[in-house]
């Protein structure tokens, strides 16, 4: 580990603290002073290097009255409401190629630069889900512009009154739940179907939310700080004796993590597989989770651990899987889910490969799902010694990000569950019937498989599984696709089998996550 070495600029174009009004043309916020934290710097670094492109949270929008689906003016008013409600949407990321990036206020925005229409090329007999799945990779792998705020909506018409709208944005502007916040504001504004032809927006300058990963929010003990450093340089027997580890997630050579990290800008491609679990199955699964002291995220871990253990091609020498979980820290630090920003931390855990008993008809065991649930409940409330807090001690986050090339990936898989999307109010004129959450390839040491989950009331739970093409160490891209499809089928079957164990008389109860 190295001490943080980013320099603080003293130029007049930088604000030293919130509330100081300097005579400048652009509102600039220095990362080291107030409004951009180490994790946001990490997001900027990997995007500027091309290692991570566009985060996507999308929804299928159903308009009650006829509207011009393919016209920017239909969405103009809603976009203005989003920009007014979420100050990060009017922020440009400056200094992207340095160790000290910062947010800069954009006083004039051309909304036509933030709207993209895709051609409706639904194949004969093709479902909406397949059409959306085919459209996602190009959006995920696209570089967002750097001279304007890095976000846009991508619209895929599905019918005369129905379209898929993807909010594509820089992870430095916000985490997955920030995408949900955008869609809630966007959907609420669409209830007032106001047509505005002026595409020039002049946002009001507003203070951005403070970074989450501060020393006050995420304190780090000396033992935890020195563990990676001493674990790397001390002899193995001394590291073990004193409990120092150079690898925070404790992956071993026999942990399946796909190929070593690689990057070729010409061939980078994100694989996308998507499955949908019907709402009645989700309700049954939630009921069973409550009965067995588990949460849905814990159950999903168990399903994917079982699926990966079963699907890995044999023979192999793997004996463990590394599982990551994104944790929403907003409740812990008193921030609303409607606020855009990067408020996510993570938990990392090793699991042995799951052994399937002969016959395949053994009773489902809830022990692992409950164990994972209990662990995540504790971790979501802990602020001491979170791995994310170590970022601020790096001399150069950008150099550290570059150093990931050639190393092993952090985990076998990582789960990010945005849970249930809830509109802000009535949806009389326009409704969202499905939601989708998707992440691009994370070259900078991310998990081999990125598992992204989101559901909606009275609708399905959609799961996307994303990976770097060529990154699973399973042969050709077609081999990878078949492997991921096998994993997804296993999860679908898991839900179906589990729900058959619920007695009809028990299929009632309150909602849970």
Buried (B, 14 or more C-beta within 10 A) or exposed (E): BEEBEBEEBEEEBBBEEEEEEEEEEEBBBBBBBBBBBBBBBBBBBBBBBBBBBBBBBBBBBBBEEEBEBEBBBBBBBBBBBBBBBBBBBBBBBBBBEBBBBBBBBBBEBEBEEBBBBBEBEBEEEEEBBEBBBBBBBEBBBBEBBBEBBBBBBBBBBBEEBBBBBBBBBBBBBBBBBBBBBBBBBBBBBBBEBBEBEEBEBEBEEBEBBBBBBBEEBBEBEEEBBBBBBBBEEBEEEEBEEEEBBBBBBEBEEEBBBBBBBEBEEEEBBBBBBBBBBBBEBBBBBBBBBBEBEBBBBBBBBBBBBBBBBBBBEEEEEBEBBBBBBBBBBBEBBEBEBBBBBBBBBBBBBBBEBBEEEEEEEEEBEBEBBBBBBBBBEEBBEBBEBBBBBBBBBBEBBBEBBBEBBEEBBBBBBBBBBBBBBEBBEEBEBBBBBBBBBBBBBBBBBBBBBBBBBBBBEEBBBBBBBBBBBBBBBBEEBEEBBBBBBBBBEBBBEBBEEBBEEBEEEEEEEEEBE
